Amino acid sequence: MLLGTVGVSCLFVLKANPASAASISFDSFHVNGTSWGSGTFDGLDNNADNSLTLNELTAFSYTDLDGSVSLGDLFDFGSFNLNTGVWNADAPGWGLPTGNWFTWNGGGNAVNTIWASVTITNYTPTPTSVPESSSVLGLLGVSALGASSALKRKSQQKIKA
């Protein structure tokens, strides 16, 4: 019976930690196609909505011709879709409700769709642990063996008594 409890507990542990992590490198290009800047960001999808937002970033760095921006400098950060690897330009700033990938300086500076395009140069999602069907079946099999062994032992004790 103990083996059955352990098997079920293992399944709950695997299910209880669905957060996904990602590391992304990107380049921004000016409207005329010249490289404007580049950066990286890392994040952990704490709410398991398959999207990274500002409060889920663990690191951010961007350098362009005018200077650099770090995680502490960000005012807002659009959303990065972990399923598609697409960084949505849906951050507010520059008086626009959306149209920015990220903003800093209280929203006074932005990398936005008016003058730039962003290309993801490296997207590395951290794989989430999903139990394989064979391991789930193995746990169920071990649980069944434990339960049948306990029942068999119990019935043998009744016969002896």
N, C-alpha and C positions, 0 to 999 in steps of 0.2 A: 504494500500500500504506500509505503514511503517513496518508492520509485515513481509511482504515478503522480504523487504530489510534486516531486522534484521536476518531472517532465513538464507538467502544467506551469510551474513557476518559471521555468526557462522560457517557455513561449511568451508569458506575460512580460518578461524582461526584454525580449526582443521587440515586442510590440510597443513597449512604453518609451522607447527612445528613437522616434522617427526623424529627428532633426538631421538636415543635410547641410554640409559645408561646401564652400566653393572658393576657388582662387581664380581671379580674372585679371588679365592684362589687356590694356586697350590703347589705341592711338586716336587722337582727334585730328581732323583735317580741316583746313580753312576751305571756304567755298571754292577757291580756285584750285583746290586739290593739293596744296602744299601742306606738309606736316606742321601742325601747330603745337602739339604736345603729346605726352604719353603718361600713362600711369598704371597703377594696380590697385585692386581692392580684394579683400577677403571678407567672408561673412558666414554666419551660421543661422540657418532658417529655424529659429526658435519656436515659431508658432505653426510650423509645418504647413504653410500655405503655398509652398513651392516658389516663393518669391523673396528676394532680399530687399530690405528697405533700410533707411538710415539707422534705425535703432538696432538692426541686426548685423551691422558692419563691425568687424573686429580690427580691420586695418584699412587705410586709404592713403594713397600717395599719388600726386599728380604734379607734373612739372611742364611748364610751357615757356614761351619767350618772355613772359612777364614775371615769372617766379614759380612758387610751388604752393601746393595746398595739401594739408594733412587731414586726418580724420577729425581732429579737434577744430579745424577751420570750417568744416562743412556746415552750411545752413540747412540744406536739404539735398536729398539724393533720390532720384526717380525710383524705379523698381527694376530689379534684375530677375527675369524669369528663369528659374533653375531648370524647367522642363525644356525650354527652347533655346536657352543661352542668349536671349535677346535682352538688351538693356533698353528699357522703355524711357523715352524722354517725357516723363510725366511729373517732374519736380517743378514747384512754383518758383518764381523769382523774376527779376527784371520787369516787374509789373505784369508779367504774363501768368495766367493761371496754370498753364503747362507749357511744354515745349523745351524743357531743359533736362539734361541728363543729371547735372548736379549744380548746386549754387553754393557760394561762400560769401563772406563779407556781408552778412545779414541779408543775403539774396541780391546784393548789388552787383555781383560778378557771377557769371554762369558760363558753362559750356552748353550751348543750346542749338536748336535746329535752324535758327535764323542764319548763323554764320559758320556752323561747323557740322561735320558728320563724324560719327564715332564708329570705329571698327574694333570688334573684339578680336584681339590677336592670340589670346590663349585663355581657354575656359577649361578648368579642371575641376569637375564636381567630385566630391568625396563620396564614394559609394556607401549607401546605407546597407546595414546588415539585414537581409531578408532571409528567414529560414528556408532552406531548400526542402522540397517535398520529401526527399529521402530521409533527411534528418528528423523531420516531423513524424514521418511514419516509423522511424526507428524509435523515437521517444514513446510513441503510442504502443509499439510492440513491447518495449521494455516494461512499460506501465502495465500492460495486459499480463505479461509473464509474472510480474510481482503480485498482481491481484490474484491470479489463478493459484500461485504458489501459496499465498496466505490462506485462500479458501481451502486448498487441499490439506494444508497443515491443520486447519481448524476442524475439518471433517474427520481427519485421522484421530485427532484428540477425542472427538465425541465417540468414535468407534471403540477406542481403548477404555473409555469410561463406562 
